[in-house]
């Protein structure tokens, strides 16, 4: 089992090249490797996110169900990202989101209770926790601001710029939902851009 987990744990730890040796040892000891099949859920609405999943391989779609019963995509998380409803994780309260694997996915998870223990024992672990929080917060803020300051075409172009590596891994329906537009509108935008 150790041979199987080592490359994934190494990948996770590469985010923290200056971590103290004792903090590294403790962090490695609390990591868990999980494998999910396509269409398997990391979390469902009502679950408490008890661990924060770092994607080593695969792709996760986060969505919620609106009052009309439609699934609204709020994020796609691929390799080297955290698939999380961070407030659910941070406050240990039920999430409102579903997180489903769009392809076979391998994650390294850090359990909430063990992370809190790391914060208590190792001062530098707080800094690395803050870096993760900042990464997640920046992603969420960028998403909100895209709806405040960009039109649908700008959001699509921004998606192409920042998420080009997953474009062929997601459906157009999920992409349209993420952009906050109907599938037909996305087709029209793509067609207009192709003519330019």
Secondary structure, 3 states (H helix, E strand, C coil): CHHHHHHHHHHHHCCCCCCCHHHHHHHHHHEEEEEECCCCEEECCCCECCEEEEEEECCEEEEEECCCCCEEEEEEECCCCEECCHHHHHHCCECCCEEEECCCEEEEEEEHHHHHHHHHHCHHHHHHHHHHHHHHHHHHHHHHHHHHHCCHHHHHHHHHHHHHHHHHHCCHHHHHHHHCCCHHHHHHHHHHHHHC
